[in-house]
Amino acid sequence: MESSTANQITTPGNQNFFLSPQFPMQRQYEALRAYLVDEEPSADVARRFGYSPGAFRVLCYQFRHDPQKRASFFRQPATRASIVSRSRPRP
């Protein structure tokens, strides 16, 4: 019986989305996750995600000490009131 990628849950393309992030915020998120959650060595994480060791330390410092940096990874859902106010024509 031959296997096909159509029936697989994960494919190399899906894995690459996480392993090789293309967007800066996603790259920061994945690097921080690898370091803080997976407990990978900071030098290895920095190298894998394209940071110098010093730049990665700064990113970690910002994440730990700046609530706005943490919040920047996740957009807050818009409320109905904010959507309606943006859709109304301004005088």
Biopython code that builds the backbone (N, CA, C, O; Angstrom):
import numpy as np
from Bio.PDB.StructureBuilder import StructureBuilder

atoms = [
    (1, "MET", "N", (0.843, -1.181, 0.000)),
    (1, "MET", "CA", (0.000, 0.000, 0.000)),
    (1, "MET", "C", (0.888, 1.244, 0.000)),
    (1, "MET", "O", (1.733, 1.410, 0.880)),
    (2, "GLU", "N", (0.698, 2.090, -0.962)),
    (2, "GLU", "CA", (1.503, 3.304, -1.071)),
    (2, "GLU", "C", (0.875, 4.428, -0.260)),
    (2, "GLU", "O", (-0.347, 4.554, -0.180)),
    (3, "SER", "N", (1.728, 5.230, 0.331)),
    (3, "SER", "CA", (1.206, 6.371, 1.073)),
    (3, "SER", "C", (1.275, 7.614, 0.196)),
    (3, "SER", "O", (2.139, 7.738, -0.671)),
    (4, "SER", "N", (0.372, 8.501, 0.436)),
    (4, "SER", "CA", (0.381, 9.755, -0.309)),
    (4, "SER", "C", (0.305, 10.900, 0.675)),
    (4, "SER", "O", (-0.224, 10.755, 1.777)),
    (5, "THR", "N", (0.839, 12.041, 0.270)),
    (5, "THR", "CA", (0.805, 13.201, 1.165)),
    (5, "THR", "C", (-0.595, 13.742, 1.334)),
    (5, "THR", "O", (-0.841, 14.509, 2.266)),
    (6, "ALA", "N", (-1.531, 13.370, 0.461)),
    (6, "ALA", "CA", (-2.900, 13.866, 0.575)),
    (6, "ALA", "C", (-3.567, 13.372, 1.851)),
    (6, "ALA", "O", (-4.462, 14.037, 2.374)),
    (7, "ASN", "N", (-3.146, 12.213, 2.362)),
    (7, "ASN", "CA", (-3.763, 11.649, 3.561)),
    (7, "ASN", "C", (-2.959, 11.915, 4.828)),
    (7, "ASN", "O", (-3.366, 11.507, 5.915)),
    (8, "GLN", "N", (-1.831, 12.589, 4.700)),
    (8, "GLN", "CA", (-1.002, 12.873, 5.867)),
    (8, "GLN", "C", (-1.461, 14.153, 6.557)),
    (8, "GLN", "O", (-1.891, 15.114, 5.920)),
    (9, "ILE", "N", (-1.354, 14.127, 7.858)),
    (9, "ILE", "CA", (-1.717, 15.324, 8.627)),
    (9, "ILE", "C", (-0.648, 16.391, 8.478)),
    (9, "ILE", "O", (-0.964, 17.570, 8.318)),
    (10, "THR", "N", (0.613, 15.989, 8.529)),
    (10, "THR", "CA", (1.696, 16.952, 8.379)),
    (10, "THR", "C", (2.474, 16.639, 7.105)),
    (10, "THR", "O", (2.702, 15.480, 6.760)),
    (11, "THR", "N", (2.863, 17.681, 6.436)),
    (11, "THR", "CA", (3.684, 17.551, 5.242)),
    (11, "THR", "C", (4.886, 18.464, 5.398)),
    (11, "THR", "O", (4.853, 19.382, 6.218)),
    (12, "PRO", "N", (5.940, 18.237, 4.639)),
    (12, "PRO", "CA", (7.123, 19.114, 4.770)),
    (12, "PRO", "C", (6.788, 20.598, 4.608)),
    (12, "PRO", "O", (7.375, 21.435, 5.294)),
    (13, "GLY", "N", (5.866, 20.935, 3.724)),
    (13, "GLY", "CA", (5.493, 22.339, 3.551)),
    (13, "GLY", "C", (4.893, 22.934, 4.806)),
    (13, "GLY", "O", (5.161, 24.089, 5.138)),
    (14, "ASN", "N", (4.081, 22.152, 5.509)),
    (14, "ASN", "CA", (3.489, 22.623, 6.759)),
    (14, "ASN", "C", (4.550, 22.782, 7.836)),
    (14, "ASN", "O", (4.512, 23.745, 8.602)),
    (15, "GLN", "N", (5.489, 21.860, 7.906)),
    (15, "GLN", "CA", (6.546, 21.933, 8.901)),
    (15, "GLN", "C", (7.440, 23.140, 8.654)),
    (15, "GLN", "O", (7.875, 23.798, 9.599)),
    (16, "ASN", "N", (7.714, 23.430, 7.393)),
    (16, "ASN", "CA", (8.590, 24.560, 7.070)),
    (16, "ASN", "C", (7.994, 25.888, 7.507)),
    (16, "ASN", "O", (8.735, 26.825, 7.806)),
    (17, "PHE", "N", (6.673, 25.988, 7.550)),
    (17, "PHE", "CA", (6.032, 27.215, 8.021)),
    (17, "PHE", "C", (6.532, 27.561, 9.417)),
    (17, "PHE", "O", (6.749, 28.732, 9.729)),
    (18, "PHE", "N", (6.716, 26.538, 10.262)),
    (18, "PHE", "CA", (7.166, 26.759, 11.631)),
    (18, "PHE", "C", (8.684, 26.732, 11.764)),
    (18, "PHE", "O", (9.251, 27.465, 12.575)),
    (19, "LEU", "N", (9.340, 25.896, 10.976)),
    (19, "LEU", "CA", (10.786, 25.742, 11.114)),
    (19, "LEU", "C", (11.580, 26.821, 10.395)),
    (19, "LEU", "O", (12.718, 27.109, 10.767)),
    (20, "SER", "N", (10.986, 27.422, 9.365)),
    (20, "SER", "CA", (11.668, 28.473, 8.601)),
    (20, "SER", "C", (10.736, 29.663, 8.407)),
    (20, "SER", "O", (10.317, 29.942, 7.284)),
    (21, "PRO", "N", (10.405, 30.369, 9.489)),
    (21, "PRO", "CA", (9.462, 31.480, 9.380)),
    (21, "PRO", "C", (9.952, 32.576, 8.441)),
    (21, "PRO", "O", (11.134, 32.918, 8.429)),
    (22, "GLN", "N", (9.035, 33.115, 7.660)),
    (22, "GLN", "CA", (9.374, 34.132, 6.666)),
    (22, "GLN", "C", (9.157, 35.557, 7.157)),
    (22, "GLN", "O", (9.755, 36.493, 6.626)),
    (23, "PHE", "N", (8.310, 35.729, 8.160)),
    (23, "PHE", "CA", (7.959, 37.067, 8.628)),
    (23, "PHE", "C", (8.662, 37.366, 9.950)),
    (23, "PHE", "O", (8.778, 36.476, 10.793)),
    (24, "PRO", "N", (9.132, 38.593, 10.150)),
    (24, "PRO", "CA", (9.918, 38.928, 11.350)),
    (24, "PRO", "C", (9.230, 38.588, 12.678)),
    (24, "PRO", "O", (9.872, 38.028, 13.568)),
    (25, "MET", "N", (7.955, 38.910, 12.831)),
    (25, "MET", "CA", (7.285, 38.625, 14.107)),
    (25, "MET", "C", (7.155, 37.122, 14.335)),
    (25, "MET", "O", (7.294, 36.650, 15.463)),
    (26, "GLN", "N", (6.892, 36.378, 13.278)),
    (26, "GLN", "CA", (6.800, 34.927, 13.419)),
    (26, "GLN", "C", (8.170, 34.344, 13.775)),
    (26, "GLN", "O", (8.267, 33.425, 14.589)),
    (27, "ARG", "N", (9.221, 34.883, 13.162)),
    (27, "ARG", "CA", (10.579, 34.414, 13.458)),
    (27, "ARG", "C", (10.930, 34.681, 14.916)),
    (27, "ARG", "O", (11.517, 33.826, 15.579)),
    (28, "GLN", "N", (10.574, 35.862, 15.421)),
    (28, "GLN", "CA", (10.827, 36.178, 16.829)),
    (28, "GLN", "C", (10.061, 35.223, 17.739)),
    (28, "GLN", "O", (10.611, 34.695, 18.705)),
    (29, "TYR", "N", (8.788, 35.008, 17.420)),
    (29, "TYR", "CA", (7.943, 34.122, 18.228)),
    (29, "TYR", "C", (8.528, 32.717, 18.266)),
    (29, "TYR", "O", (8.662, 32.134, 19.342)),
    (30, "GLU", "N", (8.875, 32.167, 17.110)),
    (30, "GLU", "CA", (9.397, 30.802, 17.045)),
    (30, "GLU", "C", (10.740, 30.688, 17.753)),
    (30, "GLU", "O", (11.006, 29.674, 18.400)),
    (31, "ALA", "N", (11.590, 31.700, 17.646)),
    (31, "ALA", "CA", (12.878, 31.678, 18.331)),
    (31, "ALA", "C", (12.684, 31.717, 19.845)),
    (31, "ALA", "O", (13.316, 30.952, 20.574)),
    (32, "LEU", "N", (11.818, 32.600, 20.314)),
    (32, "LEU", "CA", (11.546, 32.674, 21.754)),
    (32, "LEU", "C", (10.930, 31.377, 22.266)),
    (32, "LEU", "O", (11.278, 30.907, 23.349)),
    (33, "ARG", "N", (10.026, 30.806, 21.501)),
    (33, "ARG", "CA", (9.395, 29.549, 21.901)),
    (33, "ARG", "C", (10.443, 28.433, 22.001)),
    (33, "ARG", "O", (10.435, 27.655, 22.954)),
    (34, "ALA", "N", (11.339, 28.359, 21.018)),
    (34, "ALA", "CA", (12.372, 27.322, 21.040)),
    (34, "ALA", "C", (13.262, 27.468, 22.277)),
    (34, "ALA", "O", (13.658, 26.473, 22.885)),
    (35, "TYR", "N", (13.568, 28.693, 22.637)),
    (35, "TYR", "CA", (14.444, 28.942, 23.783)),
    (35, "TYR", "C", (13.712, 28.766, 25.113)),
    (35, "TYR", "O", (14.200, 28.074, 26.007)),
    (36, "LEU", "N", (12.545, 29.391, 25.240)),
    (36, "LEU", "CA", (11.849, 29.416, 26.528)),
    (36, "LEU", "C", (11.017, 28.158, 26.807)),
    (36, "LEU", "O", (10.910, 27.734, 27.958)),
    (37, "VAL", "N", (10.440, 27.569, 25.786)),
    (37, "VAL", "CA", (9.578, 26.403, 25.992)),
    (37, "VAL", "C", (10.354, 25.102, 25.772)),
    (37, "VAL", "O", (10.315, 24.198, 26.606)),
    (38, "ASP", "N", (11.056, 25.022, 24.643)),
    (38, "ASP", "CA", (11.794, 23.799, 24.334)),
    (38, "ASP", "C", (13.150, 23.744, 25.030)),
    (38, "ASP", "O", (13.829, 22.718, 24.999)),
    (39, "GLU", "N", (13.544, 24.857, 25.661)),
    (39, "GLU", "CA", (14.786, 24.966, 26.424)),
    (39, "GLU", "C", (16.024, 24.624, 25.597)),
    (39, "GLU", "O", (16.959, 23.988, 26.082)),
    (40, "GLU", "N", (16.008, 25.061, 24.337)),
    (40, "GLU", "CA", (17.184, 24.895, 23.486)),
    (40, "GLU", "C", (18.212, 25.960, 23.874)),
    (40, "GLU", "O", (17.828, 27.045, 24.309)),
    (41, "PRO", "N", (19.492, 25.678, 23.729)),
    (41, "PRO", "CA", (20.529, 26.670, 24.083)),
    (41, "PRO", "C", (20.379, 27.946, 23.249)),
    (41, "PRO", "O", (20.104, 27.889, 22.051)),
    (42, "SER", "N", (20.563, 29.082, 23.895)),
    (42, "SER", "CA", (20.335, 30.367, 23.228)),
    (42, "SER", "C", (21.225, 30.543, 21.999)),
    (42, "SER", "O", (20.778, 31.087, 20.990)),
    (43, "ALA", "N", (22.468, 30.093, 22.069)),
    (43, "ALA", "CA", (23.365, 30.242, 20.918)),
    (43, "ALA", "C", (22.849, 29.436, 19.724)),
    (43, "ALA", "O", (22.931, 29.895, 18.584)),
    (44, "ASP", "N", (22.319, 28.242, 19.979)),
    (44, "ASP", "CA", (21.771, 27.411, 18.898)),
    (44, "ASP", "C", (20.534, 28.054, 18.288)),
    (44, "ASP", "O", (20.372, 28.076, 17.068)),
    (45, "VAL", "N", (19.669, 28.576, 19.142)),
    (45, "VAL", "CA", (18.445, 29.230, 18.663)),
    (45, "VAL", "C", (18.803, 30.462, 17.843)),
    (45, "VAL", "O", (18.260, 30.671, 16.759)),
    (46, "ALA", "N", (19.707, 31.266, 18.358)),
    (46, "ALA", "CA", (20.113, 32.483, 17.638)),
    (46, "ALA", "C", (20.631, 32.130, 16.253)),
    (46, "ALA", "O", (20.242, 32.757, 15.267)),
    (47, "ARG", "N", (21.487, 31.155, 16.169)),
    (47, "ARG", "CA", (22.066, 30.749, 14.885)),
    (47, "ARG", "C", (20.982, 30.228, 13.940)),
    (47, "ARG", "O", (20.944, 30.605, 12.768)),
    (48, "ARG", "N", (20.108, 29.370, 14.443)),
    (48, "ARG", "CA", (19.074, 28.757, 13.592)),
    (48, "ARG", "C", (18.111, 29.785, 13.022)),
    (48, "ARG", "O", (17.645, 29.641, 11.892)),
    (49, "PHE", "N", (17.808, 30.827, 13.799)),
    (49, "PHE", "CA", (16.830, 31.817, 13.346)),
    (49, "PHE", "C", (17.478, 33.085, 12.793)),
    (49, "PHE", "O", (16.787, 34.064, 12.510)),
    (50, "GLY", "N", (18.803, 33.070, 12.638)),
    (50, "GLY", "CA", (19.478, 34.168, 11.972)),
    (50, "GLY", "C", (19.783, 35.383, 12.830)),
    (50, "GLY", "O", (19.919, 36.489, 12.307)),
    (51, "TYR", "N", (19.892, 35.198, 14.131)),
    (51, "TYR", "CA", (20.232, 36.299, 15.034)),
    (51, "TYR", "C", (21.680, 36.159, 15.482)),
    (51, "TYR", "O", (22.215, 35.053, 15.549)),
    (52, "SER", "N", (22.303, 37.280, 15.786)),
    (52, "SER", "CA", (23.580, 37.204, 16.489)),
    (52, "SER", "C", (23.245, 36.863, 17.943)),
    (52, "SER", "O", (22.128, 37.124, 18.389)),
    (53, "PRO", "N", (24.184, 36.290, 18.683)),
    (53, "PRO", "CA", (23.892, 35.983, 20.090)),
    (53, "PRO", "C", (23.444, 37.214, 20.886)),
    (53, "PRO", "O", (22.543, 37.120, 21.719)),
    (54, "GLY", "N", (24.073, 38.370, 20.631)),
    (54, "GLY", "CA", (23.692, 39.591, 21.340)),
    (54, "GLY", "C", (22.300, 40.065, 20.983)),
    (54, "GLY", "O", (21.542, 40.480, 21.860)),
    (55, "ALA", "N", (21.953, 40.010, 19.712)),
    (55, "ALA", "CA", (20.614, 40.439, 19.290)),
    (55, "ALA", "C", (19.543, 39.530, 19.881)),
    (55, "ALA", "O", (18.461, 39.991, 20.245)),
    (56, "PHE", "N", (19.847, 38.242, 19.976)),
    (56, "PHE", "CA", (18.864, 37.333, 20.570)),
    (56, "PHE", "C", (18.704, 37.599, 22.062)),
    (56, "PHE", "O", (17.594, 37.508, 22.588)),
    (57, "ARG", "N", (19.797, 37.926, 22.753)),
    (57, "ARG", "CA", (19.687, 38.282, 24.179)),
    (57, "ARG", "C", (18.810, 39.519, 24.361)),
    (57, "ARG", "O", (18.011, 39.581, 25.295)),
    (58, "VAL", "N", (18.955, 40.499, 23.475)),
    (58, "VAL", "CA", (18.123, 41.713, 23.544)),
    (58, "VAL", "C", (16.657, 41.343, 23.335)),
    (58, "VAL", "O", (15.787, 41.836, 24.053)),
    (59, "LEU", "N", (16.377, 40.478, 22.356)),
    (59, "LEU", "CA", (15.002, 40.041, 22.115)),
    (59, "LEU", "C", (14.420, 39.371, 23.358)),
    (59, "LEU", "O", (13.281, 39.643, 23.737)),
    (60, "CYS", "N", (15.201, 38.497, 23.990)),
    (60, "CYS", "CA", (14.736, 37.822, 25.209)),
    (60, "CYS", "C", (14.487, 38.827, 26.334)),
    (60, "CYS", "O", (13.498, 38.718, 27.060)),
    (61, "TYR", "N", (15.381, 39.801, 26.477)),
    (61, "TYR", "CA", (15.210, 40.827, 27.504)),
    (61, "TYR", "C", (13.913, 41.609, 27.262)),
    (61, "TYR", "O", (13.121, 41.817, 28.181)),
    (62, "GLN", "N", (13.711, 42.035, 26.017)),
    (62, "GLN", "CA", (12.494, 42.782, 25.687)),
    (62, "GLN", "C", (11.247, 41.965, 25.979)),
    (62, "GLN", "O", (10.271, 42.483, 26.522)),
    (63, "PHE", "N", (11.278, 40.698, 25.624)),
    (63, "PHE", "CA", (10.120, 39.842, 25.861)),
    (63, "PHE", "C", (9.816, 39.715, 27.352)),
    (63, "PHE", "O", (8.654, 39.724, 27.758)),
    (64, "ARG", "N", (10.856, 39.598, 28.155)),
    (64, "ARG", "CA", (10.653, 39.409, 29.602)),
    (64, "ARG", "C", (10.226, 40.684, 30.311)),
    (64, "ARG", "O", (9.516, 40.620, 31.315)),
    (65, "HIS", "N", (10.649, 41.850, 29.806)),
    (65, "HIS", "CA", (10.450, 43.093, 30.542)),
    (65, "HIS", "C", (9.474, 44.081, 29.912)),
    (65, "HIS", "O", (9.128, 45.081, 30.542)),
    (66, "ASP", "N", (9.030, 43.832, 28.702)),
    (66, "ASP", "CA", (8.165, 44.790, 28.014)),
    (66, "ASP", "C", (6.813, 44.155, 27.686)),
    (66, "ASP", "O", (6.715, 43.361, 26.750)),
    (67, "PRO", "N", (5.771, 44.497, 28.447)),
    (67, "PRO", "CA", (4.454, 43.906, 28.193)),
    (67, "PRO", "C", (3.947, 44.166, 26.769)),
    (67, "PRO", "O", (3.232, 43.339, 26.201)),
    (68, "GLN", "N", (4.314, 45.305, 26.201)),
    (68, "GLN", "CA", (3.876, 45.601, 24.830)),
    (68, "GLN", "C", (4.545, 44.663, 23.830)),
    (68, "GLN", "O", (3.940, 44.297, 22.823)),
    (69, "LYS", "N", (5.779, 44.275, 24.102)),
    (69, "LYS", "CA", (6.468, 43.325, 23.219)),
    (69, "LYS", "C", (5.742, 41.993, 23.235)),
    (69, "LYS", "O", (5.524, 41.386, 22.187)),
    (70, "ARG", "N", (5.366, 41.537, 24.426)),
    (70, "ARG", "CA", (4.608, 40.279, 24.524)),
    (70, "ARG", "C", (3.290, 40.383, 23.786)),
    (70, "ARG", "O", (2.919, 39.478, 23.039)),
    (71, "ALA", "N", (2.588, 41.471, 23.990)),
    (71, "ALA", "CA", (1.275, 41.648, 23.371)),
    (71, "ALA", "C", (1.365, 41.767, 21.854)),
    (71, "ALA", "O", (0.404, 41.459, 21.149)),
    (72, "SER", "N", (2.508, 42.210, 21.350)),
    (72, "SER", "CA", (2.625, 42.429, 19.909)),
    (72, "SER", "C", (2.560, 41.138, 19.109)),
    (72, "SER", "O", (2.331, 41.178, 17.900)),
    (73, "PHE", "N", (2.756, 40.003, 19.750)),
    (73, "PHE", "CA", (2.695, 38.735, 19.033)),
    (73, "PHE", "C", (1.265, 38.319, 18.693)),
    (73, "PHE", "O", (1.046, 37.533, 17.771)),
    (74, "PHE", "N", (0.308, 38.842, 19.429)),
    (74, "PHE", "CA", (-1.073, 38.432, 19.233)),
    (74, "PHE", "C", (-1.959, 39.654, 19.116)),
    (74, "PHE", "O", (-1.990, 40.504, 20.006)),
    (75, "ARG", "N", (-2.667, 39.733, 18.027)),
    (75, "ARG", "CA", (-3.605, 40.842, 17.852)),
    (75, "ARG", "C", (-4.868, 40.548, 18.628)),
    (75, "ARG", "O", (-5.360, 39.420, 18.656)),
    (76, "GLN", "N", (-5.378, 41.586, 19.254)),
    (76, "GLN", "CA", (-6.624, 41.445, 19.982)),
    (76, "GLN", "C", (-7.780, 41.461, 18.989)),
    (76, "GLN", "O", (-7.769, 42.249, 18.043)),
    (77, "PRO", "N", (-8.769, 40.607, 19.188)),
    (77, "PRO", "CA", (-9.908, 40.629, 18.274)),
    (77, "PRO", "C", (-10.648, 41.960, 18.362)),
    (77, "PRO", "O", (-10.799, 42.537, 19.439)),
    (78, "ALA", "N", (-11.096, 42.426, 17.224)),
    (78, "ALA", "CA", (-11.838, 43.685, 17.180)),
    (78, "ALA", "C", (-13.223, 43.475, 17.778)),
    (78, "ALA", "O", (-13.854, 42.437, 17.579)),
    (79, "THR", "N", (-13.673, 44.466, 18.502)),
    (79, "THR", "CA", (-15.032, 44.403, 19.045)),
    (79, "THR", "C", (-16.000, 44.934, 18.004)),
    (79, "THR", "O", (-15.602, 45.644, 17.080)),
    (80, "ARG", "N", (-17.237, 44.599, 18.151)),
    (80, "ARG", "CA", (-18.252, 45.068, 17.198)),
    (80, "ARG", "C", (-18.286, 46.592, 17.164)),
    (80, "ARG", "O", (-18.411, 47.184, 16.092)),
    (81, "ALA", "N", (-18.179, 47.225, 18.311)),
    (81, "ALA", "CA", (-18.231, 48.691, 18.369)),
    (81, "ALA", "C", (-17.071, 49.312, 17.587)),
    (81, "ALA", "O", (-17.259, 50.311, 16.893)),
    (82, "SER", "N", (-15.877, 48.730, 17.695)),
    (82, "SER", "CA", (-14.744, 49.314, 16.978)),
    (82, "SER", "C", (-14.877, 49.112, 15.474)),
    (82, "SER", "O", (-14.456, 49.964, 14.692)),
    (83, "ILE", "N", (-15.459, 47.988, 15.067)),
    (83, "ILE", "CA", (-15.673, 47.740, 13.638)),
    (83, "ILE", "C", (-16.695, 48.714, 13.083)),
    (83, "ILE", "O", (-16.495, 49.280, 12.009)),
    (84, "VAL", "N", (-17.787, 48.914, 13.803)),
    (84, "VAL", "CA", (-18.836, 49.839, 13.355)),
    (84, "VAL", "C", (-18.300, 51.261, 13.294)),
    (84, "VAL", "O", (-18.585, 51.984, 12.340)),
    (85, "SER", "N", (-17.531, 51.675, 14.291)),
    (85, "SER", "CA", (-17.019, 53.060, 14.288)),
    (85, "SER", "C", (-16.044, 53.285, 13.135)),
    (85, "SER", "O", (-15.965, 54.397, 12.613)),
    (86, "ARG", "N", (-15.306, 52.261, 12.729)),
    (86, "ARG", "CA", (-14.370, 52.402, 11.605)),
    (86, "ARG", "C", (-15.098, 52.407, 10.262)),
    (86, "ARG", "O", (-14.591, 52.946, 9.279)),
    (87, "SER", "N", (-16.285, 51.806, 10.224)),
    (87, "SER", "CA", (-17.003, 51.710, 8.947)),
    (87, "SER", "C", (-17.887, 52.931, 8.669)),
    (87, "SER", "O", (-18.333, 53.134, 7.540)),
    (88, "ARG", "N", (-18.131, 53.725, 9.682)),
    (88, "ARG", "CA", (-18.974, 54.923, 9.477)),
    (88, "ARG", "C", (-18.175, 56.017, 8.802)),
    (88, "ARG", "O", (-17.005, 56.227, 9.120)),
    (89, "PRO", "N", (-18.801, 56.712, 7.875)),
    (89, "PRO", "CA", (-18.102, 57.841, 7.241)),
    (89, "PRO", "C", (-17.843, 58.947, 8.255)),
    (89, "PRO", "O", (-18.687, 59.224, 9.108)),
    (90, "ARG", "N", (-16.721, 59.554, 8.165)),
    (90, "ARG", "CA", (-16.380, 60.651, 9.090)),
    (90, "ARG", "C", (-16.817, 61.970, 8.487)),
    (90, "ARG", "O", (-16.730, 62.166, 7.275)),
    (91, "PRO", "N", (-17.287, 62.875, 9.332)),
    (91, "PRO", "CA", (-17.749, 64.168, 8.809)),
    (91, "PRO", "C", (-16.613, 65.045, 8.322)),
    (91, "PRO", "O", (-16.849, 66.160, 7.857)),
]
sb = StructureBuilder()
sb.init_structure("model")
sb.init_model(0)
sb.init_chain("A")
sb.init_seg("    ")
for serial, (resi, resn, name, xyz) in enumerate(atoms, 1):
    if name == "N":
        sb.init_residue(resn, " ", resi, " ")
    sb.init_atom(name, np.array(xyz, "f"), 0.0, 1.0, " ", f" {name:<3s}", serial, name[0])
structure = sb.get_structure()
